[in-house]
Amino acid sequence: MHRLRFAFFFVVLLLAACGKESAVSQTATPTPAPTAAPSPSAAAGEGELKTVASGLQYQDLVVGTGLKPGFNQPVRIAYIGKLQSGAVFDKGSDAFKLGVGEVIKGWDQGIAGGGGVEPMREGGRRKLIIPPQLGYGNNIMGTIPANSTLIFEVQVLRVERTSFGR
């Protein structure tokens, strides 16, 4: 019984002390909370050009509302590929599986996501600026010179559903 009274007395003292502290803090001059300086990140808002650690840059032009593609999942996209000079080197549509090396690494990362990139969704359209190491590297590919930065506008037309109900 004595312990119960002591605990009750202690709680009352603690509450009283908190009440006095809050009264003091209400009269004190508020100091503004520090704010972090803005920095580029993969979590920037829609429409901003984002850069991730791999060197890939991307910009969501339209955020889709359909399914997100996953690893080894077939997708159909429409695309336009340009060099930094603005010269178009390819355009059309294609179907492939993501993440299994069927396309350049910049497409795998820029469409399926990973490494700080949010996956695209069906109906989404994104600009990808792909550095040489995520494109064709020092290889010449048709009209694409070696060590070229590639600029693609890609649109996810369809994500094939898998047996897992995606």
Secondary structure, DSSP 8 states (H G I E B T S, - for coil): -HHHHHHHHHHHHHHHHHHHHHHHHHHS-------------TT--TTS-EE-TTS-EEEEEE---S----TT-EEEEEEEEEETTS-EEEEEEEEEETTTTSS-HHHIIIII-BTTB----TT-EEEEEE-GGGTTTT--BTTB-TT--EEEEEEEEEE---TT--
